[in-house]
Amino acid sequence: MASNNSLATNKNTEPTTAEIFRASQFGQLFEADKNRLYAYIYAFVSDNAVADDIFQETCLTLWQEFDKFELGTNFSKWANVIAFNRIRRYRQTNKKYQLGLSDDFLQEFSRNVAIIESQAGPQEQRWRNLEHCCSLLSAPLKQVYQFFYVENLTAQEIADNTGRSIHAIRKVVHKLRKRLFDCVEQKTQQGDS
């Protein structure tokens, strides 16, 4: 299949500024979406090797067909359509991996994934806000955060590790929760305005 992408077919001459710009746009859009796209593919096949193969084919097709993509539209949705078609083609040629799921079911599953992803945007922003707020914590609060939320230690275990009383640790955890909650809420409201 011949590629429509001028950078892929124009091997004997230097790429034009427009071609370089277009390649840069593709790189930015793809880089921002690649993890989500892989997860989307994996949700359908539940096999790392198969997901890797379909992901590679999808990436190649995205690049080859990028001239058909209209900038300003939803890259994720466009990539999902291409990935979904690759998944269906894979299922048709490898019938033993179908798990008894019909194409109608897969279409419905794909629509539901799109709905879930559209609702995930605000939640992702809240996670980024939380990361930012955690970076603003003092060293002692960061340590308690690490113990309590990352390492999942109990207040008693933190007290034992730090030599502080369990009452003091509980007060610090309460203060930490309030500070993070207030910070995330403030950042979220700033983002909404």
Secondary structure, 3 states (H helix, E strand, C coil): CCCCCHHHHCCCCCCCHHHHHHHHHHHHHHHHHHHHHHHHHHHHHCCHHHHHHHHHHHHHHHHHCHHHCCCCCCHHHHHHHHHHHHHHHHHHHCHHHCCCCCHHHHHHHHHHHHHHHHHHHHHHHHHHHHHHHHHCCCHHHHHHHHHHHHCCCCHHHHHHHHCCCHHHHHHHHHHHHHHHHHHHHHHHHHHHC
